[in-house]
Amino acid sequence: MTEVPPGAAASDRTLDDGAVDRIAGSPIVTEATETPVLLVLGDSLSAAYGLPLDQGWVNLLQARIYERNLPYRVVNAAISGDTVAGGLSRLPALLAEYEPKIVLIELGANDGLRGFAPARIKDALVTLVEQAQAADADVVLIGVRLPPNYGSAYTERFQQLFATVAERTEVALVPRLLADVAEDPRLMQADGLHPTAEAQPLILETVWPVLDPLLE
């Protein structure tokens, strides 16, 4: 992510400031079949904020799964503005409904943008991972990096919490969803927080090497 625009209070920032939830809280399901489900629990970075849904990296993931004849369908349960607390409230019902074989957890960015304690975010992520594991799902944890104007001490603690959670719960980790994207202004929307359509294939390439072994 790039720096939060000048004049924006850090404690008031989220990844969807001023936005209307584009998917209205309803998971985007690619098709209704008995095919094993890959569930994406995330925020606007996975909900294709500011873009047509079909251009988002999650939709590109489903397209690649089809191309490679892998036996999974994607349920995109990402909601713009979601937090770890929101994930905790939604995940049990999603697990019960879809019985996913794989769960991608991409949450925590909005908590970090609001300056919440890293320990609080870490504990919630551990619970999310453990809930998915208890439902016999493999988990990929996806981390993000905060803008530099949050201060090095906080941003470093925030960045480290994802590795800590992954190590504690023994799950696969994508350390930075926007690696090679956030530092390039040409790949970020005007708000400096959300990637453009051109960035979405790059995001998929960041996630794919970690996810691929679970799909195979």
Buried (B, 14 or more C-beta within 10 A) or exposed (E): BBBBBEEBEBEEBBBBBEBEBBBEEEBBBBEEEEBBBBBBBBBBBBBBBBBEEEBBBBBBBBEBBEEEEBEBBBBBBBBBBBBBBBBBEBBEEBBEBBEBBBBBBBBBBBBBBBBBEBEEBBBBBBBBBBBBBEBEBBBBBBBBBBBEEBEEEBBBBBBBBBEBBBEEBEBBBBBBBBBEBBEBEEBBBEBBBBBBBEBBEBBBEBBBEBBEEBBE
